[in-house]
Structure formats: C-alpha cells, structure tokens
C-alpha cells in the first residue's frame, strides 16, 4: 500500500492518467445501473437489460482486434481524448429513451459507448508503462487495477442513489460532464504515451500489424496463456443480467441493485491489494491466476444457494475480489513481458477474448432469464468459471515454468 501510494504522489502524469480512468470507469457504471433498472420498468421484461449488457461487451470485443492496432500506430493521447468525447455524444442519446417504443435507442447509445471504449481500453493499458519508471510498474498496476473497482463502487452506488432520488436522466447528464472531465485530464499528461518510433520508420498498416501480433502470440505460449486468463470471469459474467432481479426478489429494489454492483466493485478494488504479493513472486503467478478464477466460480455457486441478501452481498464481494486480482495479475505480467510496439495489439487481443466471453455469457443468460429461475443462472455461471479454471491450470502447467520473454522498448 505504501509503495502504491508513493507512485501516485510522486508521479504527476501517472496520477492524471489514473484520475482520467477513474472518471471513465465511474461514468460507465453511473449510466449502466439506472439504465438496467429503467429498461425493465419501461418494457416489463428483463431481456432489454441483458441486451444492453451484451451490446456493451459484444461490440467492444468485435472491434478490439482493430483498435489495438490503432493504439500502436497513432498517438495514444489523442485516441483517449477522442474516445471520451465520442462517448459524451452517445450518452446524450439516452435522454430519448422514454418508453417501450424508444427502448431500442438504449442499445444504440450503449453500442456507441462500447465503440468509444474499444478504442480507449487498449490505448490506456498500453500507455501505462510509459508514464512510470520500470521499478514502479508493479505498484502502478496495483493502483491502476483498483480504478475499475473503485469507480464501480462509486459509480454503481451513486448511480443507484441518484437514480432513485432524481431519476435516471440526471445520471445521464452527470455522466456526460464526467466524460468531458476525463478528456481534459488526459490532455494535461506531459509524458509521451508510447515509445518513439525510429526516424523514417512508418507506422505498420492494419493488416501487417495484425499478422505481426498473431505471429508473436504463436511464438510465445506463455503470452498465449496469459491472454486467456480473463475469459474465466468473463464466462461467468452473465450473473450481472440478474443483479436487478435478485435485488427485487429480496425487496431491495434499485438501491439493492446499486449495492450489488457497488460490492462487485469493492471486491475488484480489494483484490489487487490482497493478492499483491503474487506480483513480486514469479513462481506464484500461474497458481495465483488459477486460484483467483476458481474462487470467482465458487463465490457465485454460493450466491445461488444463499437465502439471505446480506450473505449474497458478502459472496459477491468475495467473487469479485478474486476477479479483480485475476485482472491485475494478468495485466502486470503482460505489461512486463510484451514490447511496447506490440503492447496495444496484445492487450486488444486480451480484452477481446475477455469481452467476447462476457458477451457470450450475458447473451446466454438473457436468452433464458424470462424462463428459468435466477438461481439457475447464477449456479450455471459459477460452475462454468470453476470448470474453466481447472482446465486452464491443467493446460498451462508446463507453460508456467517457461522463462518470460525479454521486454524491449522498440
């Protein structure tokens, strides 16, 4: 914790990049929680909420192979700023969602936000090692990994409170302002967000860039293993589809839905700090990754059987503590082992696989949400993640002992 706090206080550019990510992640959930409650109220069906979640992740996954090449070819600072401003325009469309007839506009708006996020995420992840010194990278990853969890707590909980008190449209307006603030913070970062290219060397074209990154993954089984880590929690992410329904069954309403999303963020925030020592012990990395995947699945199997809402909340926290640790561990390993010139593309592959898994899980949950008990969806998602964790650990038991590749700044 002391080292993590130190890198924030000492490094102005990291502090501003981190603050910009806090704003972006907070805005994301400040929109999503009230929208997931609004759509069932307007339409009388839980399907629309599932479709919104699936659109958010599915569109993101489809674009990431391309947006990763953009993060390696063009100025990452400009990419981050333009992505934020494009998301502002998308949020404004949500003000038109007023009835069942206009509910499809929510899909359009969230889809446009997903496009912006697809450009933002790999550029931000690839930029991080360029704004900190090498000795600070582990601490910076711990802090940066907490951004999503921190703002899921703040965004989801405040989204629930503000949505209940003032309505969802107040949340949409605040989100637009937050996204503009995020763009302004990124604009003030002084350090370059990527390594300089040699004079006279042109940026690789998209097709060549994709072939180069695929070739790199084929030649590095350890990197291949690391980019499949986040899929475990992704395949269990269909549980989010039933969060509002679970809260309703327990009589907790919109505040309960906001609480579940907030506790999810609290777990993701705590995870990197709880399993932080794994970052400093290479031999612990792959066992730690497998353990975090399995704990996520076990947590949701417990949620499926829990009879009391406080126990549901506690188990959601445990599951996402494991999920948050899983995310940061894999990010740190990739940032330390992948060269800067390939980092955007490798991270886009990593994020694509994770978000594609999320979209598949959410679409599966959406397809059955009106026909089966919510607890069946929870247990199914938990079981899938647990089985994936066991299979991944078995498949990578030899890869884990391989030496990491050297990192270059080229």
N, C-alpha and C positions, 0 to 999 in steps of 0.2 A: 504493500500500500504506500509506504514512504517513497519508494522509487517511482511508482506510478504518479504520485502527487508531484514529485520533483520534476518530471518531464513536462508536466502541464505548466508549472510555474516558471520553468526556465526557458521554454521554447515558445516564443510568440506565435510562430507560424503553425506549429502543431496545435496550439491552443485554439487558433482561429479555424483550422480545418476541423478539429473536433467539435467546436461550437456549431459550425455550419452543419455537420452531420447530426448533431443533437436536434437542431431546428428541423431538418428534413425528415428525420425519423419521427419526431413528435408530431409534425404536421400530418404525416401519413396516417397515424392512428387517431389523431384528433378528428379526421374525416371519417375513418372507417367504422369506428364504434357507433356513432349516432346513425350512420347510414345503414348499418346492419340491423339496427332497431327500427329505423324509419321504413325500410322496404317491406318487411312483413306487415307493418301496420297499414301501409297503402294497398298492398296486394292480397293480404290474407294468406300468404304462402311463404314457407321458408326457403323455397327454391331460389328466389331472387338474391337473397343474401349469399347463398352458395355460388351462384353465377358471378356475382361481383368479386368474391374472393378468387374464384378460378380465373376470371378475366385478368385480375391483377397479377397473378403469378404466371398464368399461361402465356400471355402476351410478352411478359418480361423474358420468359425462357426462350421463346422463339426468336427474339431479337438479339439476345446476348452474344451469340457467335459473331454477329456483325459488329455490335457496339464495342466488343473487346478489341477488334482491330482498329476501330476509331480511337480508342483510348491510347493505343500505341503509335498511331500515326499523327495525331493532331494535339494541339495544346490542351492539356487536361483541365487547366483552369477555365478556359472558355467553355469546354464541354460541361463542366459542373454548373457554371452560371447560366448557360442557355437552357440546360435541363430544368433548373429551378424555375426560370421564367415561363417555360412552356407548361410546367405543372400548374402555375398560377392560372393560366387561361383555362386549363382543364377543370380546375376546382370551380371556377365561376359558372360552368355549365350545370353544376349540381343545384344551383338555385332554381332551375327549371323543373326539377323533379318534385311534383306536387300531387300526383295522383297515380292510380294504377296504369293509366294510359301513357304517362310520361316516365314510368319506371325504367324503360329501356335506355333513357338518356343517362341513367346512372352507370350503365355498362359502358357507354361511350366515354363518359368523363373518366371513370376509373381506368378504362383501357388507355386513354391518352396519358393519364398519370403514370401508368405502367411503362409506356414508351419512354417517357422522360426518365423514369427510374432505371430503365435498362441502360441508358447512356450514363447516368450518374454513378451507379454502383461500381462497375469495374474501374472507372476512372478514379474514383475516390480510394478504392482498395489498392490500386497500383501506385497511386501518388504517395501513400503514407510513408514508405521507406525513404522517400526523397526529402521529407521535411524533418526527419530526425537523424541523429547520429547513429551509426551501427550499434553502439553499446546500449542505446536507449530503445532499440526496436522491440524487445520483449515487453518492456514496460508500456511503450506506446500502444502495442497491440492489446494489452490488458485494458488500458483506458479506452481505446477506440472500440474494443469489443463490448464495452459497457454502454456505448452510446445507444445502440438499439434497445437494450434492456431498460436503460434509464428513461428514454423517451416513450417506450411502450407503457411504462408506469405512468409517466406524466401525461402523455397524450391520451392513453386509454382511460385513465381515471378522470382526468379533466374533461375528456370528451363525454364520458357518461354523466358527470355532474353538470357541465354546461348544457349538454343536450337535454337533460331532464329539466333544468331550470329555465332555459331560454330557447330551447328548440334546436334542431339540427342545423338550421340555416345560419345561426350565429356561429356555430363551429366552422362552417364552410368559409365564412368571411374572415375569421381569425386565421384559418389555415392559409389563405391567400397572402395575408400580411406576413406570416411566418416564413413562407417560401421566398418572399422578396428579401427578408432579412438574411436568410441563408445565402442568397446570391451576393448580397453586399459583403458578408463576412468572407466569402471565398475570394472576392475581388481584392481584399486587403492583404492576402497572403503574398509575401515577398519572394520566398524561395521558389525556384522552378519546380514544377510537379512531375518532371521526368528528366532523365539523364539526357545531356546534349547529344545530338547525332553528329557524326563526323562530317566535316565540311564536304560538300559535293555529293553526299550520300542521300538519295531521295527516299522519301517515306515509302515503305512497301505497299504495293497495291493490295486490295482486299483479298483477292483470290490467292495471291502468293503468300500473304500474311497468314491466311487460314491454313494453307498447306504446311507452312513452316511450323506453326503451333501444333498441328496434328502430328507432324514428324517428331517434334520434341517430346510429345506425350508418348508416342510409340517407343521411343528410345529410353524412356525413364519410367520403369514400372513403379518406383516409389512415388513419383508425382501422380501417376495414374491412380494409385491407391488413395492418395490424399484428396484428389478432386472428386472421389466418390463418397467421401465421408458424410457430407451434409445431406445426402439423399436419405439417410436413415430417418432423421427427424422430419424431413420433407414428406416421406411416405406416410408418416403419422399425423400430418398437419390437417387432415380432414376433420379433426376434432374441433377446429375453430368454427366450422359450419354450425355446430350445435351449441356453442357457448351461449348465445342468447336464449336458446330453447331450454338449456339446463337451468339458467338463472330464472327463467319463467316458471319452470316446474317447482323450484324451491321457493317461489314467491318473492324473488329478489329483483325482478324487473330490469329496467335499463341500468340502474345503479349496480345490480349484481353482475350484469354482462360487462360493464366497465371494470368492475372489480376483478373478474376473471382474466380479462385482457391485461389489467394492470399487474396482477400477481404473476402472470406469464412473463411480463417484462421484468418484474423484481427477481424472478428466478434467473432469467437471462443475464441480468446485471450482476447477481452474486456469483454465478458460475465461473467466470474468468478469474475471480479473486480466490475462490475456494480451490480450484484446480490449477492456480497459477504456478505452483512449484513444478508441475509437469513441463512447463515451457523451458525450465532450466536443466532438465534431465532428459537427454535424448532417448535413453533406453525406456523411459516411461511413456513416450509419445503414443505409440500404437496401442498398447494396453489401455492407456487413458482414453483414447478415442473410442475403443470398443466398449469400455465401461460406461462412458457417457451416453452412447447410443442405447445400450441395454437399459440403463436407468430411466431414460425417457420412456421407453416402451412399458417398463414395469410400472412407472408412475401412472400412465393412463389406463392400464389394466386395473390399478387400484381405484382410479376415479370412476370407472364403470361400475364398481361394486360398492362405492361409498354411499351410505344412506343419509349423511348429513352434509349440508352445504359447507360448514367450516372445514370438514375433512376434505371435501372436493377442492376447496381453495388451497389447502396445505399440499395436497398431492400435485396439483397443477404447478405450484411453486417448485416442488422437487423435480418434476419432469423437465421444466424449463431451465432450472439450474444446470441440469445435465446438458440440455440443448445449447445453452449459452456457452458453456465450457467447450463443447464439441466444436462450435463455430470458431471460437478464438484459437483453439489449439490447431485446427487445420489451417486457418488464415496465417498464423505465425509461421508454421512450417513452410507454407508455400512462399510467403514473402521472403523468407530467409534462403530459399533454395532455387528460386526461379529468377533468371536475369531480368533486368529492367525492361529490355527491349521486347521481351515476351510476356511480361507480367500481366499486362492488361488482357491479353488473349487467354492466358491460362486462368486468370480469375473469371473471365467471362464464361469459360467452359465450366469452371467450378460452380458459378452461380446459375448457369443454365441448367445443369443437372439437378441442382437443389430445387430451383423453382419449377422445373418440369415435374419433379417428384411431388412437389406441393400441389401443383395444378391437377395432376392425376388423382391424388388423394382427395382433394376438395371436390372434383367432379364426381368421383365415386360416391362420396358422402352426400353430395347434392342429389344424385340420382335416386337415392333410397331414403332421404330424410323425411319425406312425407308418408313413407310406407312401413318403416321399421322403428323400433324403439331407439331413443337416443343412446341408451347404454350399449346397444349392439354396435353402433358406430364407434363409440369410444373404445370398446374392447377390441374391435377389429383393427383399428388404427394402432393401438398399443401392441397388439400381437404382431402385426406386420413389421413394426420398428424393431421389436425384440428379435424376431427371426432374422431380419437383415443384419443386425449387429453380430449375431452368432456366425452367420455366413461370411460376413466381411472379415471378421477376425480369423476365421479358418483359412480364407483365401489369401490373406496378406501375412500369414505367419512367417514366411521366408523373406518377403519384401521388407518387413520391418527391420531386418538386420542389415539391409544394404546401406552402404555409405551414402550420405546426401551429396548431391552434385554441387560443385562449386558455383558460387554466385558471381556473376560479372556485372558490371555497370554498363555494358555495351548495349 
